[in-house]
């Protein structure tokens, strides 16, 4: 039985997740109550870290805040700061679940890469460079989720969770090309841009320029490559208990469906941010609960 303080802390984490995790929450709702609460706490801290990187503060201030989060995580499970409900919830969660706290530190490392990109205009030269970033900002989250899920032990489970997170982040990169470019960020590897002859820029209408269909070809290639990562990551599902497997399938299924949509019509991401409708997300979640990946 949770104390009133813990109940309030988890309620705050649930509210953050419902508001901010518009895709993930469809899967999180499929978990039993306690695991749902704990995963919301994990997400709430991950969101706090992401928000620092994506905020408007100067780079130096972002680094200070990221360092403070790193210190908060290092202090767990002893961090019972009543003024921070996310830490209160996590301090309870890490005692009861094998949550890999070092994955939060990796997430901080990944967000620091974003800070460097904003400050210096740095880009990723190769796909391997991008994979390192994806592993830190999303593979880490996959491994954090694995600490909450239940299932049979397997030495490959963490690698599968990592691959699934990397797959989801590749979908984010492809979906957000225009939005990222407008904000001064480019995640597409330079070797891919060069290979497809892409000059990444906005045209006179404010859409991504697609000279001769080169960018569309690159996006299709990126979607196919992401699907390979999904195939690898979804090997995790048979290792999980039924409700955890459903959660995993729902969260990944929404992004995989989005990847398929982008591959079928790359022009959809040239002018705006593509998303699935609420009805489509509910359908994916329902199929996940039934144990179906398609």
SVG drawing of the C-alpha trace seen along z (x, -y; Angstrom):
<svg xmlns="http://www.w3.org/2000/svg" viewBox="-11 -32 43 49">
<polyline fill="none" stroke="black" stroke-width="0.4" points="0.0,0.0 1.5,-3.3 1.7,-6.2 -0.3,-9.3 2.9,-11.1 3.9,-8.3 0.3,-8.2 0.6,-11.9 4.0,-11.5 2.9,-8.8 -0.2,-10.7 1.9,-13.6 4.1,-11.3 0.9,-9.9 -0.3,-13.4 3.0,-14.3 2.9,-11.1 -0.7,-11.5 0.0,-15.1 3.4,-14.6 3.7,-11.0 0.9,-11.1 2.2,-8.0 3.7,-6.0 0.7,-6.3 -1.4,-4.1 1.0,-1.3 1.6,-2.3 -2.1,-2.0 -2.0,1.7 0.3,2.5 -1.0,3.5 -1.4,0.5 1.8,0.7 4.0,1.2 2.0,-1.6 2.8,-3.9 6.5,-3.0 6.9,-3.4 5.2,-6.8 7.8,-7.8 10.6,-6.7 9.0,-8.6 8.6,-11.7 12.3,-12.0 13.2,-11.1 10.9,-13.9 12.5,-16.3 15.9,-15.5 14.6,-15.9 12.9,-19.2 16.2,-20.7 17.9,-19.9 15.0,-21.2 14.4,-24.4 15.4,-27.9 18.1,-28.3 21.7,-29.1 24.0,-26.1 25.8,-26.7 22.6,-26.8 21.5,-23.6 24.7,-21.9 24.2,-23.0 20.7,-21.6 21.7,-18.3 24.5,-18.0 21.9,-18.5 19.8,-15.7 22.8,-13.5 23.5,-14.2 19.8,-13.5 19.9,-10.1 23.3,-9.2 21.6,-9.9 18.8,-7.4 17.2,-5.7 18.1,-8.1 16.7,-11.2 13.4,-11.8 13.0,-15.4 9.4,-16.1 9.4,-19.1 10.1,-16.9 7.4,-14.3 9.3,-12.6 12.3,-11.9 10.0,-10.8 8.3,-8.2 11.6,-7.0 13.2,-6.6 10.4,-4.1 10.5,-2.5 14.2,-1.7 13.9,0.2 11.2,2.4 12.2,2.8 15.6,3.5 15.7,0.1 19.1,-0.5 19.9,-4.0 23.0,-4.2 20.6,-4.4 19.4,-7.8 23.1,-8.9 23.3,-7.8 20.2,-9.8 21.8,-12.8 24.9,-12.1 22.6,-12.0 20.9,-15.3 24.3,-16.9 25.0,-15.9 22.0,-18.0 23.3,-20.9 26.6,-20.6 24.7,-20.6 22.8,-23.7 26.0,-25.5 28.4,-24.5 26.2,-23.4 27.8,-20.0 26.3,-17.2 26.6,-13.4 29.1,-12.3 28.1,-8.6 25.2,-6.4 27.2,-4.8 27.6,-8.3 23.8,-8.7 23.3,-5.2 25.4,-6.3 23.1,-9.3 20.0,-7.1 21.3,-4.6 21.8,-7.3 18.5,-9.1 16.2,-6.2 18.0,-2.9 18.5,-4.0 14.7,-4.4 14.2,-1.0 16.5,0.5 14.7,-1.5 11.4,-0.1 12.9,3.4 13.6,2.9 9.9,2.4 8.6,5.1 8.3,8.7 9.4,11.8 11.9,14.6 15.6,13.7 17.6,13.7 21.1,12.3 19.9,10.7 17.0,8.8 18.8,5.6 20.3,5.6 16.8,6.1 15.4,3.3 18.2,1.1 17.6,1.9 13.9,1.1 14.7,-2.3 17.1,-3.0 14.4,-2.0 11.9,-4.5 14.5,-7.3 15.2,-6.7 11.5,-7.1 11.6,-10.4 14.5,-11.6 12.7,-10.9 9.4,-12.3 11.0,-15.5 13.5,-16.4 11.8,-19.7 11.1,-20.7 14.7,-19.9 16.1,-21.9 14.1,-24.9 15.4,-24.8 19.0,-24.4 19.4,-20.7 20.3,-18.1 20.3,-14.4 20.5,-12.8 24.1,-11.5 26.2,-13.4 27.3,-10.2 23.6,-9.5 23.0,-13.1 26.1,-12.7 25.1,-9.3 21.7,-10.4 22.8,-13.9 20.6,-15.7 21.0,-19.5 19.0,-19.7 17.2,-23.1 13.8,-24.7 12.3,-25.8 10.5,-29.1 7.3,-27.7 9.0,-26.7 8.9,-23.0 11.9,-20.7 13.4,-20.9 13.2,-17.5 15.4,-18.1 14.7,-15.2 13.2,-13.2 16.6,-12.7 15.3,-13.5 12.3,-11.2 14.7,-8.4 16.8,-9.0 13.7,-8.9 12.6,-5.6 16.0,-4.2 16.0,-5.4 12.6,-3.8 13.8,-0.5 16.8,-0.6 14.7,-1.5 12.5,1.5 15.5,3.7 16.1,2.3 12.4,2.9 12.7,6.5 15.7,6.9 14.2,5.1 10.8,6.9 12.6,10.1 12.2,8.8 8.4,9.4 8.4,13.2 10.6,12.8 8.0,10.6 4.9,11.4 1.6,10.8 0.8,7.3 4.4,6.1 4.5,7.6 1.3,5.7 2.7,2.5 5.9,3.0 3.9,3.9 1.7,0.8 4.5,-1.7 6.6,-0.3 3.6,0.4 2.5,-3.2 6.0,-4.2 6.4,-1.3 3.0,-2.2 4.3,-5.8 7.4,-4.5 5.4,-2.6 3.3,-5.7 6.4,-7.8 7.9,-5.1 4.7,-5.0 4.6,-8.8 7.9,-10.6 6.4,-13.8 4.2,-13.8 7.1,-14.9 8.4,-17.6 5.9,-20.3 4.6,-19.2 5.0,-16.8 3.2,-13.6 1.3,-11.7 -1.3,-9.0 -4.9,-9.8 -6.2,-8.9 -8.3,-6.1 -5.3,-4.6 -3.4,-4.6 -6.2,-2.9 -6.3,-0.3 -2.6,0.4 -3.0,0.7 -6.0,3.1 -4.0,5.3 -1.1,5.2 -3.3,6.4 -4.4,9.3 -0.7,10.1 -0.6,9.1 2.3,7.1 0.6,6.2"/>
</svg>
